[in-house]
Amino acid sequence: MRLIVGLGNPGRKYDQTRHNAGFWLVDELVRRYRGQWRIESRFLGEVARITFDDGADVWLLKPATYMNKSGQSVAALAAFYKIKPAEMTVAHDEIDLPPGDVRFKFGGGHGGHNGLRDIFSHLGRDFWRVRLGVGHPGHRDQVIDYVLGRPGRDEQMLIDACVEKAADQLPRLVAGDSERAMHALHSR
């Protein structure tokens, strides 16, 4: 594993919205491992490099292209550093999981997520994902307003907890121990 991408929308308007859960995860990794974000125009986003406790170096990326163009940013960094899709993990909000649930998954469909859809169009779907549960509004016509809305306090606490759990297990996933990482993350 050489790259962890957090999906979200840039700008203060979107900072605290459910759609930025992927940003929250990579921000937590930067905080834990004392990384430093820097704007990289050639990668259309913010980039940081961190080292996990076992010595593994990992690139982190927050695309600044808005969600529906995330693939441009991810593809630019992956091409420059010759990172294959199987060597990357993408963290994103997941409406099909309740707040507080988090799952690792390899491959699969985009489920209507525009960030994943754009990455698929540039790199295919053979990469790891961190699915951060934000819940569902109840009707598909409400999804856009819901993911671009701010969670309530209790819901935010649940999402923050799943971000913490994912950050705890990502070093295992990066080290190639996906079975133990998934077991620890998915077990109640």
C-alpha positions as CSV (number, residue, x, y, z in Angstrom):
1,M,0.0,0.0,0.0
2,R,1.5,3.3,-1.1
3,L,-1.4,5.8,-1.3
4,I,-4.4,6.6,0.9
5,V,-6.9,9.0,-0.7
6,G,-9.6,10.8,1.3
7,L,-12.6,11.9,-0.7
8,G,-14.4,15.2,-0.1
9,N,-15.1,18.6,-1.4
10,P,-12.6,21.5,-1.0
11,G,-13.5,24.7,0.8
12,R,-15.0,25.9,4.1
13,K,-18.5,25.5,2.8
14,Y,-18.1,21.7,2.8
15,D,-15.7,21.2,5.7
16,Q,-18.2,19.8,8.1
17,T,-20.5,17.9,5.6
18,R,-21.0,14.2,5.6
19,H,-19.5,14.0,2.1
20,N,-16.1,15.0,3.6
21,A,-15.7,11.9,5.8
22,G,-12.9,10.7,3.6
23,F,-11.0,14.0,4.2
24,W,-11.6,13.6,8.0
25,L,-9.8,10.2,7.9
26,V,-6.7,11.4,6.1
27,D,-6.6,14.5,8.3
28,E,-6.6,12.2,11.3
29,L,-3.7,10.2,9.9
30,V,-1.8,13.4,9.3
31,R,-2.4,14.4,12.9
32,R,-1.4,11.0,14.4
33,Y,1.7,10.6,12.3
34,R,2.8,14.3,12.3
35,G,2.4,14.8,8.6
36,Q,2.1,18.2,6.8
37,W,-0.3,19.0,4.1
38,R,1.0,20.9,1.1
39,I,-0.8,22.0,-2.0
40,E,0.4,20.2,-5.2
41,S,-1.0,21.8,-8.3
42,R,0.3,19.0,-10.5
43,F,-1.8,16.5,-8.5
44,L,-4.8,18.8,-8.2
45,G,-4.9,18.5,-4.5
46,E,-3.3,18.5,-1.1
47,V,-0.6,15.9,-0.5
48,A,1.2,14.7,2.7
49,R,3.6,11.9,3.4
50,I,3.5,9.9,6.6
51,T,5.4,7.0,8.1
52,F,3.6,4.4,10.2
53,D,5.1,3.0,13.3
54,D,6.4,-0.1,11.4
55,G,8.3,2.2,9.0
56,A,5.9,2.0,6.1
57,D,5.9,5.3,4.1
58,V,2.5,6.3,2.6
59,W,1.3,9.2,0.5
60,L,-2.0,10.8,1.5
61,L,-4.1,12.8,-1.0
62,K,-7.1,15.1,-0.7
63,P,-8.3,16.0,-4.2
64,A,-9.2,19.7,-4.7
65,T,-11.2,18.9,-7.8
66,Y,-14.6,18.5,-6.1
67,M,-16.0,15.0,-5.7
68,N,-17.2,14.3,-9.2
69,K,-13.6,14.9,-10.6
70,S,-11.6,13.1,-7.9
71,G,-10.3,10.6,-10.4
72,Q,-8.2,13.3,-12.2
73,S,-6.3,14.1,-9.0
74,V,-5.8,10.4,-8.0
75,A,-4.7,9.4,-11.5
76,A,-2.2,12.3,-11.7
77,L,-0.5,11.3,-8.4
78,A,-0.7,7.5,-9.1
79,A,0.9,8.0,-12.6
80,F,3.7,10.3,-11.3
81,Y,4.7,7.8,-8.5
82,K,3.8,4.7,-10.5
83,I,1.3,3.5,-8.0
84,K,-1.0,0.7,-9.1
85,P,-4.7,0.8,-8.1
86,A,-4.1,-2.3,-5.9
87,E,-1.5,-0.3,-4.0
88,M,-4.0,2.4,-2.9
89,T,-6.9,2.8,-0.5
90,V,-9.8,5.3,-1.0
91,A,-11.7,6.6,2.1
92,H,-15.2,7.8,1.4
93,D,-18.6,8.5,3.0
94,E,-21.0,5.6,2.7
95,I,-24.8,6.1,2.9
96,D,-25.5,2.4,2.9
97,L,-23.9,2.1,6.4
98,P,-25.2,3.7,9.5
99,P,-23.2,6.4,11.3
100,G,-20.5,4.7,13.3
101,D,-20.1,1.7,11.0
102,V,-16.9,1.4,9.0
103,R,-15.8,-1.3,6.6
104,F,-12.8,-2.1,4.5
105,K,-13.6,-3.5,1.1
106,F,-11.6,-4.4,-2.0
107,G,-13.2,-3.6,-5.4
108,G,-16.9,-3.5,-5.8
109,G,-19.3,-1.0,-7.4
110,H,-19.5,2.7,-6.9
111,G,-23.1,2.6,-5.5
112,G,-23.8,6.0,-7.0
113,H,-20.9,7.7,-5.3
114,N,-19.6,10.3,-7.8
115,G,-16.1,10.3,-6.4
116,L,-15.7,6.6,-6.8
117,R,-17.4,6.7,-10.2
118,D,-14.7,9.1,-11.5
119,I,-11.9,7.2,-10.0
120,F,-13.2,4.0,-11.7
121,S,-13.3,5.8,-15.0
122,H,-9.6,6.7,-14.6
123,L,-8.1,3.7,-12.8
124,G,-10.6,0.9,-12.7
125,R,-12.1,-0.5,-9.5
126,D,-9.3,-2.8,-8.1
127,F,-8.4,-0.9,-5.0
128,W,-9.1,-0.9,-1.3
129,R,-11.8,1.2,0.1
130,V,-12.6,2.5,3.6
131,R,-16.4,2.9,3.7
132,L,-17.2,5.4,6.5
133,G,-20.9,5.1,7.4
134,V,-22.9,8.4,7.4
135,G,-26.4,6.9,7.2
136,H,-29.1,7.3,4.6
137,P,-31.7,10.1,4.6
138,G,-34.5,7.6,3.8
139,H,-35.3,8.5,0.2
140,R,-33.0,8.6,-2.8
141,D,-34.3,12.1,-3.8
142,Q,-32.8,13.5,-0.5
143,V,-29.3,12.0,-0.8
144,I,-27.5,15.0,-2.3
145,D,-28.8,17.4,0.3
146,Y,-28.1,14.9,3.0
147,V,-24.5,14.2,2.1
148,L,-23.9,17.9,1.6
149,G,-25.4,18.6,5.0
150,R,-23.8,18.6,8.4
151,P,-24.5,15.7,10.8
152,G,-26.1,16.4,14.2
153,R,-23.9,16.3,17.3
154,D,-24.7,12.6,18.2
155,E,-24.3,11.5,14.6
156,Q,-20.9,13.4,14.3
157,M,-19.7,11.6,17.4
158,L,-20.5,8.2,15.8
159,I,-18.8,9.2,12.5
160,D,-15.7,10.5,14.4
161,A,-15.5,7.1,16.2
162,C,-15.5,5.2,12.9
163,V,-12.8,7.5,11.6
164,E,-10.7,6.6,14.7
165,K,-11.4,2.9,14.3
166,A,-10.3,3.1,10.6
167,A,-7.2,5.0,11.5
168,D,-6.3,2.4,14.1
169,Q,-6.5,-0.4,11.5
170,L,-5.1,1.2,8.4
171,P,-1.4,0.5,9.3
172,R,-2.3,-3.3,9.3
173,L,-4.0,-2.9,5.9
174,V,-1.0,-1.0,4.5
175,A,1.3,-3.7,5.8
176,G,-0.7,-6.3,3.8
177,D,-2.5,-7.9,6.8
178,S,-5.9,-7.2,5.4
179,E,-7.5,-10.3,7.1
180,R,-6.5,-9.1,10.6
181,A,-7.4,-5.5,9.8
182,M,-10.8,-6.4,8.5
183,H,-11.5,-8.8,11.5
184,A,-10.6,-6.1,14.0
185,L,-12.6,-3.4,12.2
186,H,-15.7,-5.5,11.4
187,S,-16.0,-7.3,14.7
188,R,-18.3,-5.7,17.3
